[in-house]
Amino acid sequence: MTRAHRVLIVGGGFSGLAIAWHLQRHCGLAPAELAVLEATARTGGNIASLHKDGWVLEAGPNGFLDNAPATLALVDDLGLTHQLLPSNQASAKRFIWRAGKLRRISAHPSAFLASGILPLPGALRVALEPFVPAKRDNAPESVFDFARRRIGRHAAELMVDAMVSGVFAGNARELELASAFPNMAAMERQYGGLFRAMWAKKRAARRQQIARAKIGGPEGPAGKLTSFREGFETLPKALALHLNDSIVTGADVTDLARIDGQYRLTTSDGRHWQAPSVVLACPAQAAARISAALHPGLSAELDAIPTAPITVVALAFRAADLPGLPDGFGFLAPRHQGLRMLGCLWSSSIFAHRAPPGGVLLQAMFGGAHSPDLAHLPSDTLAAWAQEELATAMRIAHPPQWTHVFRHPLGIAQYPLGHRARMKRIRATLTSDLPGLHIAGSAYDGISVNHCATEAPKIAQAVAQEMRRLTTESN
C-alpha cells in the first residue's frame, strides 16, 4: 500500500518541522496532505534539552541570536514569546586560553593590547587592518587566508582559528570564507575592510538609534543569545505539537524514486509514500544515501559535504567547590595551547535556571575538524580529560558532582573550499533534472537555527507555488 500526500518532508529536525509549520500555517496545506518522516523515535534533531534534578542541559545548540526576524516571528507565531529567556549580561564576556591563562577578549584597543591574547607585533598588525587593500577577485579563499591577509598570522592562528572551532568545530584553513562567513566577505567587498565596515555600521546605528549589541565585533557575534526557560527544545517541541497528526517517527527512508511525475519513498519497514513534492531536510549524508539510485550525480555531490563530529561533556559542580563563580560566556582553546578540548561554555553563567541554587553547570566540547578522533573516545576518558583541563584552566580542584556526555557523530556540516560551486551544481541539478525535489537544513547555506528559520518560509512558498502550478495544469 502506498500512502499518497501532496508533500513529503524527510527529517523531523528543526528545519523540517519549520517548513512543515509554514506549509500548514501560511500556505493552507491540510495535515493529511503532508507527512514528516523522521527516522528516529523523537523530533528536534540535535536540539534536545535534558532536565535532571533542577539542572537543564543542552545536548546541542544553546539558543539563537535575537537579531533574526524570522526566528522571532516563528516564536511569536507559536505563542512562545512569553517563555523567551535572554542570556545574562555576563555572557557578553568571552575568553580565550592563551599561554597558560584565560584572557578576556575585548574590542577596546588598550584592553586588547593588555590582554596578552596576541604578542605585541601581532596586536599591532591587527591595528593595520584598515590599510590593507581589499581583495577584488572572485577566487575562493579560506577563512584562515582571509584573516591572515587582513589581520595577520598571529591573529589568524590564535583568535580566528579558535573562533572557527567554536562556531563550526571547523578548520579555518579548510573552510571557504564566502560560504562559512558570508558577512565577512561582504564587509570587505562593500566597505573595503572589517574595521571600516564596523565603523560604518556604528555610525548607521547611532543615526537609527539601534543598540550597539546588534552590531557585533571582536567580543562576539551580533545579537543576544536567547533561549527558553525550560530549555531550547521548547521550540521544536512546540512545532511538533502543532504538527502532531503529520509526523511519523521511526520512518527511516531508504530509497527515493520518481515515477510518472511523482516521487515515491520507501521506508525501512517496507512502507511506501508518494507525493509530487519532496523536501530532504535530513543531514547531507542521509540525503545522499536516499537519492543514490534516483540520481547518482546528486548523491555524490551531497555525500562530498563533510561534517565534524562533536562530543559534549556536561559537568555539574557545587559552587562552593569552585575558586570563583564563572562570570562570562566561556572560553575557546586554540590549538597548540596545551588543551585538548575545543573550549568550554559556562552554561549557568549564560542562562538563569540552568543549574539549581548553589550549582554551576559547565559544558566542554571535544572533537571537531582538527581532532575528529577525540569525539569518539570513551565517555569516561573524555569526562576525565574535561575535569583535568578545567582544573588547569579554571583552577577547579574538586571533582564534579556528576557528568553527562552527549555525542553527535555527524556534528556540524563543514563548508570547505569549493562549497559555493558545489551548491550551484546541486541546485542546477535539482532544477533541471528533479523538479519538485528540494533540500533544506544546515548542511548547505548556513549552520545556525536562524538560517534554518529564515530558509523555511522560502522553501514552503516554493513548494506551495509548485502545488498551485500542478493544480492548474491538472484542471
SVG drawing of the C-alpha trace seen along z (x, -y; Angstrom):
<svg xmlns="http://www.w3.org/2000/svg" viewBox="-10 -60 66 64">
<polyline fill="none" stroke="black" stroke-width="0.4" points="0.0,0.0 1.3,-3.5 0.3,-6.5 -0.4,-9.5 0.3,-13.0 0.9,-16.4 4.2,-17.0 6.7,-14.7 9.4,-16.0 12.2,-13.7 13.7,-14.7 12.0,-15.9 14.7,-18.2 14.1,-21.9 14.4,-22.7 11.9,-20.0 9.4,-21.0 9.6,-24.7 9.0,-24.0 6.0,-21.8 4.7,-24.5 4.8,-27.2 3.2,-24.9 0.2,-24.3 0.0,-27.6 0.7,-30.0 0.3,-28.0 -3.0,-26.3 -1.8,-22.7 -4.1,-20.3 -2.4,-17.9 -3.5,-14.9 -1.8,-16.3 1.6,-16.4 3.9,-13.8 7.1,-14.5 9.1,-11.3 11.6,-11.1 14.0,-8.1 14.4,-8.2 11.9,-8.0 11.9,-11.8 11.8,-15.0 14.0,-18.0 17.3,-16.7 20.3,-18.0 18.2,-20.4 17.5,-18.5 17.2,-19.7 17.7,-17.3 16.2,-18.0 17.9,-16.4 17.0,-17.3 16.8,-21.0 19.6,-21.1 18.9,-21.9 21.4,-20.5 21.5,-21.3 22.7,-18.5 23.2,-20.7 22.6,-24.4 22.0,-26.5 19.8,-29.1 19.6,-31.6 20.7,-35.1 17.8,-37.6 18.8,-39.6 16.9,-37.3 13.3,-38.5 12.3,-35.1 13.1,-33.2 11.4,-35.8 8.4,-35.8 8.2,-32.0 8.4,-32.1 5.6,-34.7 3.5,-32.7 3.8,-29.7 2.8,-31.7 6.2,-31.3 7.3,-34.9 6.5,-35.0 8.8,-31.9 11.9,-33.5 14.9,-33.7 17.6,-36.2 21.2,-35.4 22.6,-37.0 24.6,-40.2 27.7,-38.2 27.6,-36.3 29.0,-39.3 32.4,-38.4 34.3,-35.9 37.7,-34.4 40.5,-32.6 43.0,-30.2 46.4,-31.5 49.9,-30.9 48.5,-29.2 45.9,-31.8 42.3,-32.7 42.3,-36.1 39.3,-38.3 38.6,-39.3 37.9,-43.0 37.2,-45.4 38.7,-48.3 42.2,-48.9 44.0,-49.4 42.3,-46.4 43.0,-44.2 46.7,-45.2 46.9,-44.5 45.1,-41.1 48.1,-39.2 46.0,-37.3 48.5,-38.2 52.1,-39.1 52.7,-42.8 53.7,-42.5 50.6,-40.5 48.4,-43.0 49.9,-45.9 49.4,-44.1 45.7,-43.9 45.6,-47.7 46.9,-48.0 43.8,-46.2 42.1,-49.4 45.2,-50.0 45.1,-46.5 43.8,-46.7 40.6,-44.9 40.6,-41.6 38.9,-42.3 39.0,-39.0 36.4,-36.3 38.8,-33.4 37.7,-31.2 39.6,-32.0 39.7,-30.1 38.8,-31.8 42.4,-31.4 43.8,-33.1 41.3,-35.9 42.2,-36.5 45.9,-36.2 45.7,-38.7 43.6,-41.2 44.7,-41.0 47.9,-39.0 49.2,-35.5 49.2,-35.7 45.5,-36.8 44.5,-34.2 46.2,-31.3 45.2,-32.3 41.9,-34.0 40.2,-33.2 41.1,-29.5 39.7,-29.2 36.6,-31.2 36.0,-28.9 36.4,-25.9 33.8,-27.5 31.2,-28.1 31.8,-25.3 34.1,-23.0 36.0,-23.5 39.4,-24.1 39.8,-27.7 42.4,-26.6 39.8,-24.4 36.5,-26.4 35.5,-28.7 35.0,-32.2 32.2,-33.1 30.2,-30.0 31.0,-29.8 31.1,-33.5 29.5,-35.4 29.0,-38.5 32.8,-38.9 33.3,-38.6 30.5,-41.1 32.1,-43.6 35.3,-43.7 33.5,-43.8 31.2,-46.7 33.4,-48.7 37.0,-47.7 37.8,-46.1 36.5,-44.8 37.1,-47.9 35.7,-50.2 32.6,-48.1 32.2,-48.2 32.7,-51.9 30.2,-52.4 27.6,-50.2 28.2,-52.0 27.5,-55.4 24.4,-54.0 23.3,-52.5 23.7,-55.9 21.7,-57.5 18.9,-54.9 19.3,-54.6 19.9,-50.8 21.5,-49.2 25.2,-48.5 24.6,-44.8 23.1,-44.4 26.3,-45.3 28.8,-42.7 32.6,-42.7 35.6,-41.1 33.8,-40.4 31.2,-38.2 28.6,-37.9 25.8,-40.4 22.6,-39.9 21.9,-38.5 21.8,-34.8 18.3,-33.8 16.7,-30.5 13.6,-29.4 13.1,-29.0 12.6,-25.2 15.4,-24.8 15.9,-25.3 14.0,-22.2 10.8,-24.2 10.9,-25.5 10.9,-22.2 8.6,-20.6 6.0,-23.4 6.3,-22.8 5.9,-19.1 2.9,-19.6 1.1,-21.6 2.2,-19.2 1.4,-16.0 -1.0,-14.5 1.5,-14.9 4.6,-13.5 5.7,-9.8 8.6,-8.8 10.6,-5.6 10.3,-6.2 13.8,-5.6 13.7,-6.4 15.9,-4.0 15.0,-4.8 13.7,-7.6 12.3,-7.1 10.4,-9.2 7.6,-7.6 5.2,-9.4 5.9,-12.8 5.5,-11.5 8.2,-10.8 8.0,-7.5 9.8,-7.0 10.3,-3.6 11.0,-3.3 12.9,-0.5 9.7,1.2 8.6,1.6 6.0,-1.2 5.7,-3.4 5.0,-7.1 4.1,-9.1 4.0,-12.9 4.8,-15.3 6.9,-17.4 9.6,-16.2 11.9,-18.1 15.0,-16.4 15.5,-18.1 17.9,-15.5 21.7,-15.6 23.5,-15.7 24.9,-12.1 21.4,-10.8 20.1,-12.7 23.0,-11.2 22.1,-7.7 18.4,-8.2 19.0,-9.7 21.7,-7.3 19.5,-5.3 17.5,-8.3 20.4,-10.4 23.9,-9.2 25.4,-12.5 23.4,-14.4 24.1,-11.8 27.8,-12.1 27.7,-15.9 25.7,-15.6 28.0,-12.9 31.0,-15.1 29.8,-17.7 31.9,-16.8 30.9,-17.0 32.9,-17.4 31.9,-15.2 31.4,-16.7 31.1,-15.3 29.8,-17.5 30.7,-16.7 28.4,-18.4 29.8,-18.8 27.8,-19.7 29.7,-21.4 28.9,-22.8 29.5,-26.5 31.3,-26.1 33.9,-23.9 34.9,-26.5 37.6,-29.1 35.2,-31.7 31.9,-31.5 32.3,-31.6 31.4,-35.1 31.1,-35.1 30.1,-33.0 33.1,-30.7 36.4,-30.2 37.9,-28.9 41.1,-26.9 43.3,-27.5 45.3,-24.6 48.9,-24.1 48.0,-25.9 48.0,-22.7 44.3,-21.8 42.6,-19.0 39.1,-20.5 37.7,-23.0 36.5,-25.2 34.0,-25.3 30.6,-27.0 29.8,-28.4 26.1,-27.4 24.8,-28.5 26.5,-31.9 25.0,-32.3 21.4,-31.5 19.5,-31.6 17.9,-28.4 20.4,-26.1 21.6,-25.0 19.8,-24.8 20.8,-27.2 24.3,-26.5 25.2,-24.7 27.4,-25.5 27.0,-23.9 29.9,-23.8 30.0,-22.1 33.2,-21.1 33.5,-20.3 35.8,-17.7 36.4,-16.7 35.8,-18.9 37.6,-19.0 41.1,-19.4 40.7,-16.3 37.7,-14.2 39.0,-11.0 38.7,-12.6 34.9,-12.8 34.7,-9.0 36.8,-8.2 35.0,-6.5 32.8,-8.8 34.9,-8.1 38.1,-9.2 36.5,-12.5 34.9,-13.2 38.3,-12.7 40.0,-15.0 37.4,-17.6 37.9,-17.6 41.6,-17.7 41.7,-20.6 39.1,-22.6 41.3,-22.2 44.2,-23.7 42.2,-26.5 39.8,-27.4 41.7,-26.2 38.9,-23.8 40.4,-21.4 37.2,-19.5 35.6,-16.8 32.1,-17.4 29.0,-16.0 28.3,-14.2 28.9,-14.3 26.8,-13.6 28.1,-13.0 26.2,-14.0 27.5,-12.6 27.0,-14.0 28.7,-11.7 27.7,-13.9 28.2,-17.0 28.3,-20.2 28.4,-20.4 31.6,-21.9 31.8,-24.3 35.2,-23.6 36.8,-25.5 34.6,-24.9 31.4,-24.6 29.7,-27.5 30.5,-26.0 29.2,-22.6 25.9,-24.2 25.4,-25.8 25.8,-22.4 23.4,-20.8 20.7,-23.4 21.2,-23.3 20.7,-19.5 17.5,-19.9 16.1,-22.5 16.9,-20.7 16.6,-17.0 14.4,-16.7 11.5,-19.2 9.6,-19.1 12.7,-17.9 14.2,-20.3 17.0,-20.2 17.0,-22.1 18.9,-22.3 22.2,-23.3 24.4,-21.3 24.1,-23.8 24.0,-27.5 24.1,-28.2 24.5,-26.1 22.5,-28.3 19.0,-27.9 18.4,-31.5 19.4,-30.4 17.0,-27.4 14.2,-29.6 14.8,-32.2 15.0,-29.5 11.9,-27.6 9.2,-30.0 11.0,-30.4 11.1,-26.7 7.4,-26.4 6.4,-29.1 8.3,-27.4 6.6,-24.1 3.2,-25.9 3.8,-27.5 4.6,-24.1 1.3,-22.7 -0.7,-25.6 1.0,-25.1 0.2,-21.3 -3.4,-22.0 -3.7,-24.5 -2.2,-22.0 -4.5,-19.2 -7.5,-21.4"/>
</svg>
